[in-house]
Amino acid sequence: MKRVLLLIITILCFGSCKKVDNSLDSINLEHIKVNVLEQYPEGTFEDFFSSSKLISLETTKHSIFSKIDRIILYKDKIFILDRKINVVLIFSDSGKFLNKIQHLGKGPMEYISLHDFTIDENKKQIILYADRPSKLMFFNLDGQYIREEKTKDSFYNLGYKNNNLITLRKEEKGKMFLEYDLGKQLTSSFIYLNEKDKFFLRLGIESPNIIRSNKNIAISLPYSETIYEYDGNKVKPKYFIDFGKNKMPDNILNKFDDNYQGIHKYMTKNQYGFGISNFRESKDYVTFNFYGNMIVIYSKVSKQSKAFSFFTNEKDQLPFYNYFAHDGDDNKIISIYSANQFKRQMSIYRKEINPWKKIPEYIKEIDRKSFSNNNPLLLVYTLKE
């Protein structure tokens, strides 16, 4: 009888009291295999892409900015966040400057520090997250203020779907992801923190991604091989980046009590898979970086992946290498060019007759009108259907 009772108690405890682990069974996830030891070649444009376009973001005294921290393509507009100067800029899809949101101060309608933003596609609103003070601010798509509300938690990133905000928490509060139902003022949380999550949260995560693409929201963390998806109701693991024998060692937490940069240096030096960023999913492809600059393209049809150092379209001669994932339900990927990089590249081509002949006239016109201290340019590649 005692044995039966002990068995029943054990079963009940296993079913209801077991600790939820975030080290997820990767067997049930779709694996994307990446060979870290591969020599990464130049990619062939025609294998993956159908067209390319260069967009010069207009530079005026009102639109000048220093850095791109987030890009959203929505309808016929380009929305850009620059955390350094606490601004969201609005451009047309051809690069013409339209407006900006920059309300610096300590009063209503103002903020000291702007951290992230997203777009509510149902209400056609821009949602800003200010971390000082911690609050959400709402604007229409032209940049006009609507309202604001305070928040208790602090976040890394925002995503939006089905009237819900999905965020990555900064604090160690049991679960990583917090969902805000903006209509009902309710919250839910997802995915228990494991020891690795807590370790990297303490160090300060660099460049987590919450990117809306392919209708849902993909969430990637640079230290984790698991890619999550938020469908508007819950967060669940979807992909596993499989680095094989070069997977991050399990004892990494015991080796370092340092900083994120030190770990990144150790991982790259020893050729472990690390630094997943810019994860984006389109209808037929998944694209992302690792080590900060290697571009991986995974075909959802063939289930094959390949890593590249850069691409070049022979029609415009501009190398695509500084890949930056954007929000938007489209089949495009974006490379960011500083104006200085672009001017240097054009200067090289002008000295070589054959390459200069291949440059499209509209790019030559951009070159004639550009200066090295202008706003960055966007090189947009369209993936094949």
C-alpha positions as CSV (number, residue, x, y, z in Angstrom):
1,M,0.0,0.0,0.0
2,K,2.8,2.4,0.9
3,R,4.5,1.6,-2.5
4,V,1.2,2.5,-4.3
5,L,0.8,5.7,-2.4
6,L,4.5,6.7,-3.1
7,L,4.0,5.9,-6.9
8,I,0.8,8.1,-7.0
9,I,2.5,11.0,-5.2
10,T,5.5,10.7,-7.6
11,I,3.2,10.8,-10.7
12,L,1.2,13.7,-9.4
13,C,4.3,15.7,-8.5
14,F,5.8,15.0,-11.9
15,G,2.6,16.1,-13.7
16,S,2.0,19.3,-11.7
17,C,5.2,20.2,-9.8
18,K,7.9,19.6,-12.3
19,K,10.1,22.6,-13.1
20,V,9.5,24.0,-16.6
21,D,12.8,24.1,-18.4
22,N,13.7,26.4,-21.3
23,S,16.3,24.2,-22.7
24,L,13.6,22.9,-25.1
25,D,13.6,19.6,-26.8
26,S,15.1,20.7,-30.2
27,I,14.2,17.4,-31.8
28,N,10.7,18.6,-32.4
29,L,11.8,22.0,-33.9
30,E,12.7,22.6,-37.5
31,H,16.5,22.5,-37.7
32,I,18.4,25.1,-39.7
33,K,21.9,23.6,-40.1
34,V,24.9,26.1,-40.2
35,N,28.5,25.0,-40.8
36,V,30.6,27.5,-38.7
37,L,33.9,26.2,-40.3
38,E,32.8,26.8,-43.9
39,Q,34.7,29.3,-46.0
40,Y,31.9,31.8,-46.7
41,P,31.8,32.8,-50.4
42,E,30.2,35.6,-52.3
43,G,26.6,34.7,-53.0
44,T,25.2,34.5,-56.5
45,F,22.4,37.1,-56.8
46,E,20.4,35.2,-59.4
47,D,20.1,32.1,-57.1
48,F,17.9,33.9,-54.5
49,F,16.9,37.4,-55.7
50,S,14.7,38.9,-58.4
51,S,15.6,42.6,-58.2
52,S,17.5,45.2,-56.2
53,K,16.9,48.9,-55.5
54,L,18.9,51.7,-53.8
55,I,17.0,54.2,-51.6
56,S,18.6,57.4,-50.5
57,L,17.1,58.7,-47.3
58,E,16.7,62.4,-47.8
59,T,19.0,64.6,-45.7
60,T,17.7,67.9,-44.4
61,K,18.4,69.8,-41.1
62,H,15.2,68.2,-39.7
63,S,15.8,64.6,-41.0
64,I,19.6,64.1,-40.3
65,F,20.2,61.1,-38.0
66,S,23.2,59.0,-36.9
67,K,22.3,55.4,-36.6
68,I,19.5,52.9,-37.5
69,D,18.3,50.8,-34.6
70,R,15.1,49.6,-36.2
71,I,13.4,49.8,-39.6
72,I,9.7,49.2,-40.4
73,L,8.4,49.1,-43.9
74,Y,4.6,49.7,-43.8
75,K,2.3,50.7,-46.7
76,D,4.2,53.4,-48.6
77,K,6.4,54.6,-45.7
78,I,9.7,53.8,-44.1
79,F,9.9,54.3,-40.3
80,I,13.4,54.5,-38.7
81,L,14.4,54.5,-35.0
82,D,17.6,56.2,-33.9
83,R,18.1,55.6,-30.1
84,K,21.1,57.9,-29.9
85,I,19.1,61.0,-30.7
86,N,15.8,59.6,-29.4
87,V,13.8,59.9,-32.7
88,V,11.6,58.0,-35.0
89,L,11.8,59.4,-38.6
90,I,9.2,58.9,-41.3
91,F,10.2,58.7,-45.0
92,S,8.3,57.8,-48.1
93,D,9.2,54.5,-49.8
94,S,11.3,56.5,-52.2
95,G,13.3,58.1,-49.4
96,K,11.6,61.5,-49.1
97,F,11.5,62.9,-45.6
98,L,8.0,63.3,-44.3
99,N,8.1,63.9,-40.5
100,K,9.7,62.8,-37.3
101,I,8.7,62.1,-33.7
102,Q,11.1,63.6,-31.2
103,H,9.5,64.9,-28.0
104,L,12.3,65.4,-25.5
105,G,11.5,66.5,-22.0
106,K,10.0,65.5,-18.7
107,G,6.4,66.5,-19.1
108,P,3.3,65.0,-20.7
109,M,3.8,64.0,-24.4
110,E,7.6,63.9,-23.7
111,Y,10.3,61.5,-22.9
112,I,14.0,61.5,-21.8
113,S,15.0,58.3,-23.5
114,L,13.3,56.4,-26.4
115,H,14.0,52.7,-26.6
116,D,11.8,51.0,-29.3
117,F,8.7,51.3,-31.4
118,T,6.3,49.2,-33.4
119,I,3.1,49.7,-35.5
120,D,-0.5,48.8,-34.7
121,E,-1.7,47.9,-38.2
122,N,-5.4,47.7,-37.1
123,K,-5.6,51.2,-35.7
124,K,-2.9,52.5,-38.0
125,Q,-0.8,53.8,-35.1
126,I,2.8,54.1,-34.1
127,I,3.5,52.8,-30.6
128,L,6.6,54.1,-28.9
129,Y,8.2,52.7,-25.8
130,A,10.1,55.3,-23.7
131,D,12.3,53.7,-21.0
132,R,12.8,57.1,-19.1
133,P,10.1,57.5,-17.9
134,S,8.7,54.0,-18.6
135,K,5.6,54.5,-20.8
136,L,3.9,53.8,-24.1
137,M,3.1,56.6,-26.5
138,F,0.7,56.5,-29.4
139,F,0.9,58.5,-32.6
140,N,-0.8,58.3,-36.0
141,L,1.1,57.2,-39.0
142,D,1.9,60.8,-39.9
143,G,3.6,61.3,-36.5
144,Q,0.8,63.2,-34.6
145,Y,0.4,62.5,-30.9
146,I,-2.7,60.6,-29.7
147,R,-2.2,59.5,-26.1
148,E,0.2,57.7,-23.6
149,E,0.1,55.3,-20.8
150,K,2.6,54.3,-18.0
151,T,4.2,50.9,-17.8
152,K,5.5,49.1,-14.7
153,D,7.9,46.7,-16.5
154,S,11.0,47.6,-18.5
155,F,11.7,46.0,-21.9
156,Y,14.3,45.4,-24.6
157,N,12.0,45.2,-27.6
158,L,8.4,45.5,-28.8
159,G,6.3,43.6,-31.3
160,Y,2.6,44.0,-32.1
161,K,-0.1,41.6,-33.3
162,N,-3.9,41.1,-32.7
163,N,-4.2,44.1,-30.4
164,N,-1.4,42.7,-28.2
165,L,2.1,44.0,-27.5
166,I,4.7,41.3,-27.1
167,T,7.9,42.4,-25.3
168,L,11.2,40.9,-24.0
169,R,11.6,41.7,-20.4
170,K,14.8,43.2,-18.9
171,E,14.2,41.8,-15.4
172,E,14.5,38.3,-14.1
173,K,10.8,37.7,-13.3
174,G,10.2,34.0,-14.0
175,K,9.3,34.3,-17.7
176,M,11.0,36.1,-20.5
177,F,8.2,37.4,-22.7
178,L,5.3,39.6,-21.6
179,E,2.1,40.2,-23.6
180,Y,0.0,43.3,-23.1
181,D,-3.6,43.2,-24.3
182,L,-4.0,46.9,-25.0
183,G,-7.8,46.7,-25.2
184,K,-8.5,44.8,-22.0
185,Q,-5.4,46.0,-20.1
186,L,-4.5,42.4,-19.3
187,T,-1.0,40.7,-19.3
188,S,0.2,37.2,-19.9
189,S,3.8,35.9,-19.8
190,F,5.6,33.1,-21.7
191,I,8.7,30.8,-21.5
192,Y,10.4,30.3,-18.2
193,L,13.9,31.7,-17.8
194,N,16.6,29.1,-17.5
195,E,20.1,29.7,-16.0
196,K,21.5,30.7,-19.4
197,D,18.8,33.3,-19.9
198,K,19.4,34.7,-16.4
199,F,23.1,34.8,-17.0
200,F,22.9,36.8,-20.2
201,L,20.2,39.1,-18.8
202,R,22.5,40.0,-16.0
203,L,25.3,40.8,-18.5
204,G,22.9,42.8,-20.7
205,I,21.7,41.2,-23.9
206,E,23.0,42.9,-27.1
207,S,20.7,43.1,-30.1
208,P,17.8,40.8,-29.4
209,N,15.3,40.8,-32.3
210,I,11.5,41.0,-32.2
211,I,10.7,41.3,-35.9
212,R,7.3,41.0,-37.5
213,S,7.6,39.2,-40.8
214,N,5.6,36.5,-42.6
215,K,2.4,37.5,-40.7
216,N,3.8,36.5,-37.3
217,I,6.6,37.8,-35.1
218,A,10.0,36.0,-34.9
219,I,12.0,36.4,-31.7
220,S,15.7,35.6,-31.6
221,L,18.3,36.0,-28.8
222,P,22.0,36.2,-29.8
223,Y,23.0,33.6,-27.2
224,S,20.3,31.1,-28.0
225,E,19.9,28.6,-30.8
226,T,16.1,28.6,-30.3
227,I,14.0,30.9,-32.4
228,Y,10.6,31.7,-31.0
229,E,7.4,32.8,-32.8
230,Y,4.5,34.9,-31.5
231,D,1.2,34.4,-33.3
232,G,-0.9,36.9,-31.5
233,N,-1.9,34.4,-28.8
234,K,1.3,32.8,-27.4
235,V,5.0,32.5,-27.8
236,K,6.3,29.1,-28.8
237,P,9.7,27.7,-30.1
238,K,9.7,27.3,-33.9
239,Y,13.3,26.9,-35.3
240,F,16.5,25.5,-33.9
241,I,19.8,26.9,-35.4
242,D,21.9,23.7,-35.5
243,F,25.7,24.5,-35.3
244,G,26.5,20.8,-34.9
245,K,29.7,20.1,-33.1
246,N,30.4,23.8,-33.0
247,K,27.4,24.5,-30.7
248,M,28.0,26.8,-27.7
249,P,29.4,24.6,-24.9
250,D,27.1,24.0,-22.0
251,N,29.8,25.1,-19.5
252,I,30.0,28.6,-20.9
253,L,28.3,30.0,-17.8
254,N,31.1,28.6,-15.6
255,K,33.8,30.1,-17.8
256,F,32.8,33.7,-17.7
257,D,31.7,36.3,-15.2
258,D,32.7,39.0,-17.5
259,N,30.8,40.9,-20.1
260,Y,28.9,40.1,-23.3
261,Q,31.8,41.4,-25.5
262,G,34.2,39.0,-23.8
263,I,32.0,36.0,-24.4
264,H,31.5,37.0,-28.0
265,K,35.3,37.2,-28.6
266,Y,35.8,33.8,-26.9
267,M,33.0,32.2,-29.0
268,T,34.3,33.6,-32.4
269,K,37.9,32.8,-31.5
270,N,37.0,29.2,-30.8
271,Q,34.6,29.0,-33.7
272,Y,31.5,28.2,-31.8
273,G,28.1,29.2,-33.3
274,F,27.0,32.4,-31.6
275,G,25.7,35.9,-32.2
276,I,22.4,35.1,-34.0
277,S,20.8,38.4,-35.1
278,N,18.6,39.9,-37.8
279,F,16.4,36.8,-38.0
280,R,13.6,37.3,-40.5
281,E,11.1,35.0,-42.2
282,S,9.4,35.5,-45.5
283,K,7.1,33.1,-47.4
284,D,9.9,30.8,-48.8
285,Y,13.0,31.9,-46.9
286,V,14.6,32.5,-43.5
287,T,17.5,34.9,-43.3
288,F,19.7,35.8,-40.4
289,N,23.3,36.7,-39.4
290,F,25.7,35.0,-37.0
291,Y,29.1,36.3,-35.8
292,G,27.6,39.7,-36.6
293,N,28.1,39.6,-40.4
294,M,27.7,36.2,-42.0
295,I,24.4,36.1,-44.0
296,V,22.5,32.8,-43.8
297,I,19.7,32.0,-46.3
298,Y,17.6,29.0,-45.5
299,S,15.1,27.7,-48.1
300,K,11.9,26.6,-46.4
301,V,11.1,24.6,-49.6
302,S,14.4,22.6,-50.0
303,K,15.2,22.7,-46.2
304,Q,18.8,23.7,-47.1
305,S,20.8,26.6,-45.7
306,K,23.9,28.4,-47.0
307,A,26.1,31.1,-45.4
308,F,27.6,33.9,-47.4
309,S,29.9,36.8,-46.8
310,F,28.1,39.2,-49.2
311,F,26.2,39.4,-52.5
312,T,26.6,41.6,-55.6
313,N,24.0,42.3,-58.3
314,E,25.9,42.8,-61.5
315,K,23.2,45.3,-62.6
316,D,24.1,47.8,-59.9
317,Q,27.5,46.6,-58.7
318,L,26.8,47.4,-55.1
319,P,28.0,44.8,-52.6
320,F,25.2,43.7,-50.2
321,Y,26.9,42.9,-46.9
322,N,25.6,45.0,-44.0
323,Y,22.3,43.1,-43.6
324,F,19.7,44.6,-41.2
325,A,16.4,42.9,-40.6
326,H,13.3,45.0,-41.0
327,D,9.7,44.7,-39.9
328,G,7.2,44.1,-42.7
329,D,5.2,41.4,-44.3
330,D,7.2,41.3,-47.5
331,N,9.8,39.2,-49.3
332,K,12.7,41.8,-49.1
333,I,15.9,42.1,-47.2
334,I,17.9,45.3,-46.5
335,S,21.5,46.3,-46.4
336,I,22.5,49.6,-44.8
337,Y,25.1,51.8,-46.6
338,S,26.6,54.7,-44.9
339,A,26.8,57.7,-47.2
340,N,30.6,57.6,-46.8
341,Q,30.8,53.9,-47.8
342,F,28.6,54.7,-50.9
343,K,30.7,57.6,-52.0
344,R,33.9,55.6,-51.7
345,Q,32.4,52.7,-53.7
346,M,31.3,55.1,-56.4
347,S,34.7,56.7,-56.5
348,I,36.3,53.4,-57.1
349,Y,33.9,52.5,-59.9
350,R,34.4,55.9,-61.7
351,K,38.1,55.0,-62.0
352,E,37.3,51.7,-63.8
353,I,35.5,52.1,-67.1
354,N,33.6,48.8,-67.2
355,P,32.1,48.8,-63.7
356,W,31.1,52.5,-64.1
357,K,29.2,51.7,-67.4
358,K,27.1,49.1,-65.6
359,I,25.9,51.5,-62.9
360,P,22.3,52.4,-63.5
361,E,21.7,56.1,-64.2
362,Y,19.5,56.6,-61.1
363,I,22.4,55.4,-58.9
364,K,24.7,57.8,-60.7
365,E,22.2,60.6,-60.0
366,I,22.1,59.6,-56.3
367,D,25.9,59.8,-56.3
368,R,25.9,63.3,-57.9
369,K,23.5,64.6,-55.2
370,S,25.1,62.9,-52.2
371,F,27.7,63.9,-49.7
372,S,29.7,61.7,-47.4
373,N,27.9,63.1,-44.3
374,N,24.4,62.5,-45.6
375,N,21.9,60.0,-44.1
376,P,22.5,56.3,-44.7
377,L,21.2,54.6,-47.9
378,L,19.2,51.4,-48.1
379,L,20.0,48.7,-50.6
380,V,16.8,46.6,-50.9
381,Y,16.9,43.0,-52.3
382,T,13.7,41.2,-53.3
383,L,13.7,37.5,-52.8
384,K,12.4,35.2,-55.5
385,E,8.9,33.9,-55.1
